[in-house]
Amino acid sequence: MCVVCHIALRKAVLIGDDVIVVTGGSGFIGTHLCQRLEEDGYKVRILDIVPPQSGIRGEFVRASVLDAGRLQKLFNGAEAVVHLAALIDVAASVSDPYADFSVNAAGTLNVLETARRAGVKRVAFASSAAVYGEPVRLPVDEEHPTAPLSPYGASKLSAERYVLLYNRLYGMENAALRLFNVYGSGQNPLSPYSGVITKFANAIRDGKRPIIYGDGSQTRDFVHVDDVCEAFVRAIECGGKDMPCNIASATETTLLELMEEMCNIADVPADPEFLPAREGDIKRSVADIALAKKTLGFSPKISLARGLGGIVGKRK
Ligand SMILES: NC(=O)c1ccc[n+]([C@@H]2O[C@H](COP(=O)([O-])OP(=O)(O)OC[C@H]3O[C@@H](n4cnc5c(N)ncnc54)[C@H](O)[C@@H]3O)[C@@H](O)[C@H]2O)c1
């Protein structure tokens, strides 16, 4: 279906004032998404185990996605759910795969079952590029083999299979969005995704040398959080399809280029400290986003230079 049809459909189906539940709404992406939904006029209900950032007006329930009883009350009367709640620490998933599986996979099943029982037709789920593992060809499209390298990637893959299975079994219109390296303000430097941007920004601000593991030729596909929020809004407004879809910028950037761009914005010389490469680091990553364009009308708007401008300030 063409983009224009989708936009027409969006307006006809969900309109501001409807209630949207955001699980994990207190986290990095959740905070940006709740702000965006509130700007669009939606009523937001947040479910998280920690309170939301100040400035979010939505209703907040402190509970786990594992608590089915609390989910039920929250989902009643909602139009759609954006399911972001997860344990995102890849290393922790290796040391405690049960905890990771429990929140990321079983927690997602809880969300789906509760949504189905409450008559909520659309759950937009945050899956991850981690489902692909080390790419065997680039750019990575959705038909690329899935071979997760961590329990985190495996739990996301398992969860997205349930998300799409519920479309087939129960006629839901769920979406599984495979997010690549999301960045933006308010990101935790320990994030396995784009924490490197926060780390570089902090080093530049403090007059320290940014650290690069390896020779800096490893690549990532950095996508701005505002573009990711747009993708989630489109997913709840248009409904999902039976395939997971990549959400990324479709631009391959080396860590060296990233660091140089950030130093350039800050107007400081680029002088990184190189440390030995980390074992298990993926060498190259860039997504094909044709499917997201076709099914959601998704097209990223924020270039890396512009997005970094909102994160890195001039030092002098
Ligand atoms: N940031 C990225 O680049 C990226 C890339 C791919 C996928 N994702 C996915 O997007 C989602 C959001 O990521 P983020 O970067 O905002 O992470 P985040 O850690 O900032 O947010 C996750 C939120 O989930 C909450 N949470 C954890 N366990 C919970 C539980 N049992 N019940 C309820 N809430 C719980 C946390 O408190 C946190 O607020 C996650 O599902 C993550 O796997 C993120």
The ligand as an ORCA input file, in Angstrom:
! r2SCAN-3c Opt
* xyz 0 1
  N      18.025      2.095     22.762
  C      18.244      1.358     21.674
  O      19.108      1.691     20.840
  C      17.427      0.118     21.405
  C      17.750     -0.682     20.297
  C      17.014     -1.852     20.060
  C      15.953     -2.177     20.888
  N      15.677     -1.393     21.954
  C      14.543     -1.763     22.797
  O      13.746     -0.610     23.025
  C      13.165     -0.670     24.324
  C      13.471      0.591     25.108
  O      14.891      0.725     25.195
  P      15.574      1.942     25.986
  O      16.868      2.219     25.311
  O      14.596      3.048     26.198
  O      15.900      1.207     27.360
  P      15.706      1.714     28.864
  O      16.448      0.754     29.728
  O      16.036      3.156     28.982
  O      14.127      1.536     29.071
  C      13.554      0.305     29.441
  C      12.533      0.585     30.534
  O      11.931     -0.673     30.899
  C      11.731     -0.653     32.303
  N      11.610     -2.024     32.811
  C      12.589     -2.936     32.990
  N      12.086     -4.065     33.507
  C      10.746     -3.867     33.653
  C       9.684     -4.666     34.129
  N       9.888     -5.914     34.593
  N       8.439     -4.138     34.121
  C       8.211     -2.880     33.672
  N       9.188     -2.069     33.220
  C      10.445     -2.551     33.203
  C      12.955      0.056     32.853
  O      12.735      0.544     34.166
  C      13.157      1.163     31.815
  O      12.493      2.353     32.186
  C      13.710     -1.954     24.963
  O      12.763     -2.972     24.757
  C      14.968     -2.250     24.166
  O      15.262     -3.635     24.157
  C      16.387     -0.269     22.248
*
